[in-house]
Amino acid sequence: MLSLTTKEAIKVGLSIAISICLALWFGWEKPYWAAIAVVVMAVNESFAHSIQKGKNRILGTLLGTTYAFFLIAMFSQQRFLFIFFFTLFMALSLYMSSNEKHGYIFSIGFVVCAIVSCMGSFDSEMTFHFAVLRFQETLLGVLVFSYVFRLLWPMNTEKVFYQLIDGVQDALFEKLNGKGDLKGVEAS
């Protein structure tokens, strides 16, 4: 039987491979963006935290692309105004990134805004192309991660919590009865 860490590693590797293969199959230019979304979600402590991080990543991508569209539409010919409003968004994003619940949205929003607005070379068509590509590949990574982790060896955190509590309870009762070893409780 495989250990929990082995199963998690297999799921992460499979998610990365599937997301890259799908992005290549769709003919998208930057398949590593989907893989980055998978890796960012995989480093969280639970599936629920990963889903929340994925949701925040998608919202941040939407925020960043929307603001990049605003910058290119309004200030593509006026460099100083572009830099002023870009810096203003950076300051707002840095300030809001300290928010515990929604900070990641603003961090990703600024990064995506910088990538999309700079890679587009102030051309509205290229900017739109990179914005759609970034959103598609982020969404692909989040969906692939979610499906793989939900379908392959699904893990219910409530079940794991109660198993851990039962193990600790049993070890404590054994210790109270004089049969057990306190090191067994510490190992749990």
C-alpha positions as a printed Julia matrix, in Angstrom:
188×3 Matrix{Float64}:
   0.0    0.0     0.0
   1.25   3.45   -0.88
   1.88   6.04    1.8
  -0.01   9.32    1.89
   3.01  11.32    0.72
   3.56   8.96   -2.22
  -0.08   9.3    -3.26
   0.13  13.1    -3.03
   3.32  13.14   -5.12
   1.71  10.93   -7.76
  -1.34  13.2    -7.89
   0.78  16.34   -8.26
   2.95  14.79  -10.96
  -0.08  13.51  -12.82
  -1.79  16.92  -12.57
   1.27  18.68  -13.97
   1.67  16.17  -16.79
  -2.02  16.3   -17.76
  -2.16  20.1   -17.68
   0.96  20.45  -19.85
  -0.23  17.77  -22.29
  -3.67  19.36  -22.6
  -2.19  22.82  -23.12
   0.09  21.46  -25.85
  -2.8   19.54  -27.4
  -4.88  22.73  -27.49
  -1.96  24.47  -29.19
  -1.47  27.07  -26.49
   1.85  28.92  -26.46
   2.8   28.79  -22.79
   1.84  25.41  -21.28
   4.04  26.04  -18.25
   1.48  28.58  -16.97
  -0.96  25.72  -16.39
   1.77  23.73  -14.63
   2.61  26.72  -12.42
  -1.05  26.94  -11.36
  -0.94  23.24  -10.39
   2.29  23.66   -8.4
   0.96  26.72   -6.54
  -2.16  24.8    -5.55
  -0.2   21.68   -4.59
   1.93  23.38   -1.94
  -1.05  24.02    0.35
  -1.79  21.99    3.44
  -5.2   20.66    2.41
  -7.43  20.25   -0.61
  -9.78  22.97    0.68
  -6.87  25.42    0.98
  -5.74  24.45   -2.51
  -9.18  25.12   -3.96
  -9.3   28.49   -2.2
  -5.86  29.34   -3.59
  -7.0   28.31   -7.07
 -10.12  30.47   -6.78
  -8.02  33.42   -5.63
  -5.58  32.81   -8.48
  -8.39  32.92  -11.05
  -9.85  36.09   -9.49
  -6.39  37.68   -9.42
  -5.87  36.77  -13.06
  -9.18  38.41  -13.95
  -8.26  41.51  -11.93
  -4.84  41.77  -13.55
  -6.06  41.26  -17.1
  -8.88  43.74  -16.62
  -6.5   46.39  -15.33
  -4.01  45.62  -18.12
  -6.83  46.16  -20.64
  -7.62  49.48  -18.94
  -3.97  50.57  -19.09
  -3.53  49.65  -22.74
  -6.88  51.09  -23.81
  -6.4   54.41  -22.04
  -2.66  55.03  -21.9
  -0.88  53.08  -24.63
   0.22  56.33  -26.31
   0.92  58.24  -23.1
   3.86  56.53  -21.41
   3.99  58.69  -18.28
   0.3   58.23  -17.52
   0.72  54.52  -18.18
   3.6   54.35  -15.68
   1.69  56.49  -13.16
  -1.43  54.29  -13.22
   0.67  51.12  -13.31
   2.55  52.31  -10.21
  -0.73  53.29   -8.57
  -2.03  49.74   -9.13
   1.24  48.35   -7.78
   0.9   50.44   -4.61
  -2.72  49.35   -4.14
  -1.75  45.71   -4.73
   1.12  45.88   -2.25
  -1.13  47.46    0.34
  -3.93  44.94   -0.19
  -1.55  41.95   -0.31
  -1.31  42.15    3.48
  -5.01  41.27    3.72
  -5.15  37.74    5.08
  -8.2   36.61    3.12
  -7.88  38.42   -0.22
  -4.2   39.38   -0.34
  -3.24  36.67   -2.83
  -5.8   38.02   -5.32
  -4.03  41.39   -5.39
  -0.54  39.87   -5.52
  -1.45  37.74   -8.54
  -3.45  40.62  -10.02
  -0.39  42.85  -10.13
   1.87  40.12  -11.51
  -0.63  39.26  -14.26
  -1.15  42.94  -15.07
   2.61  43.39  -15.45
   2.97  40.28  -17.61
   0.0   40.99  -19.86
   0.62  44.71  -20.34
   4.36  44.33  -20.96
   4.23  41.21  -23.14
   1.63  42.84  -25.36
   4.09  45.59  -26.35
   1.34  48.22  -26.06
  -0.54  46.52  -28.89
  -4.18  45.9   -28.02
  -4.41  42.73  -30.11
  -1.31  41.14  -28.55
  -2.41  42.23  -25.08
  -5.79  40.58  -25.58
  -4.09  37.44  -26.9
  -1.81  37.12  -23.85
  -4.63  37.94  -21.43
  -6.88  35.22  -22.84
  -3.98  32.77  -22.95
  -3.02  33.49  -19.34
  -6.6   33.09  -18.14
  -7.14  29.87  -20.13
  -3.99  28.22  -18.88
  -4.57  29.26  -15.27
  -8.11  27.9   -15.45
  -6.83  24.68  -17.06
  -4.3   24.15  -14.26
  -6.9   24.77  -11.55
  -9.45  22.43  -13.16
  -6.96  19.61  -13.81
  -5.64  19.82  -10.24
  -9.18  19.81   -8.85
 -10.31  16.82  -10.89
  -7.2   14.73  -10.26
  -7.26  15.38   -6.52
 -11.0   14.77   -6.32
 -11.02  11.54   -8.38
  -7.7    9.84   -7.59
  -7.44   8.72   -3.95
  -9.86  11.35   -2.66
  -9.1   12.46    0.85
 -11.69  13.74    3.27
 -10.02  16.03    5.81
 -12.78  15.4     8.34
 -12.11  11.66    8.18
  -8.35  12.19    8.6
  -8.98  14.5    11.55
 -11.19  11.98   13.35
  -8.7    9.16   12.7
  -5.96  11.28   14.23
  -8.12  12.16   17.25
  -9.02   8.48   17.77
  -5.34   7.49   17.66
  -4.36  10.16   20.17
  -7.3    9.23   22.42
  -6.35   5.55   22.4
  -2.72   6.36   23.2
  -3.75   8.64   26.06
  -6.1    6.03   27.54
  -3.34   3.42   27.35
  -0.97   5.8    29.12
  -3.53   6.56   31.81
  -4.01   2.84   32.39
  -0.23   2.4    32.71
   0.17   0.29   29.55
   1.17   2.83   26.95
   4.09   5.0    26.08
   3.79   8.76   25.8
   6.16   8.73   22.82
   3.4    7.03   20.8
   1.22  10.08   21.38
   4.01  12.45   20.38
   4.64  10.53   17.15
   1.03  11.03   16.11
